[in-house]
Amino acid sequence: MASIGAPFRNGWLVAANSLGVATGKMMAPQSIAIGLVAVDEAGRDGELLKKVLPYAALFIIVSALVCFFGQYVWAIFGIA
């Protein structure tokens, strides 16, 4: 895979995509609504979303750092 000045491996692209999917699923309104209906708490979507957002933001930051620095560490040490 050709890239401009960045040794980005295909495995890291897959990992970044998977992390993005997991983050999106965590914050997806339809997932929250289905979960709340399953525990008889329908209509409290906004409350739960407010509680989930800080964890989702932290997850996004940590996963972005892992993907960003991981690709370079692996490239520097010749792993994968």
N, C-alpha and C positions, 0 to 999 in steps of 0.2 A: 504494500500500500504506500503510495507516494504522499508525502506531506511536506510542507514548507518549513524546514528547520526544526521539526519536532518528531522525535522517534516514537510515534504513537503506535502501539501494537494492536492488532485486531482483537485480542482478548480483552484489552482494556476498553475498547469500544463496546463490546458485549457487556462487560461489567457495568459500565456507565449507563447503558440502556436499561439493564435490569434494575439498577438502583433508582433510576428515574421512574420506572414502572411501579416499583414498590412505594416510592414516595407519593406518586399520584394516587395509588390505590388507598393509601392511608388517609388522604384528604378528600377522596371522591364523595360528593354528597349522596350519591345513590348507595354507596357502601354503608355510610353512616345511617341513612334512613332504614335500610334493610336490617342492620344490626339493632337499631332501636326498636323496630317493630317486633323483632324476634324476642326481645326482653320486655315487651309491653310498655315501652317508654316513647311511643310515637309522639311527634310534635316537639321534641326537645332537641332537634337537629342543631340549632344555632348554639346551644349551650355546649354540646359535645364538640362541635367544630372549633369553638373557642378554646376548649381544653386541649384539643389535638394539635392545633397550629404551632405552639411553641416546640413540641416534640418533633413535628414535621420539619420545622425550620432548622432545628439542631441536626436532624438526620440529613437534611440537604447539605448543610455546611460540612459536616464530617465526611459524608460520602464524596462530595466534590473534592475535598482535600486529599482523601485516599486515592481517588482516581487521578488527580492532577500530579501529586508527588509520586505515586506508585509507578506510573508509567516511566518516569525519569529514573527512578531508583532501579527498576528492572532493566532499563536500557543501559544504564551506567555499569551495572554489575554483570550484564550479559545474561541475565536470567530470562527464560522464556523467549 
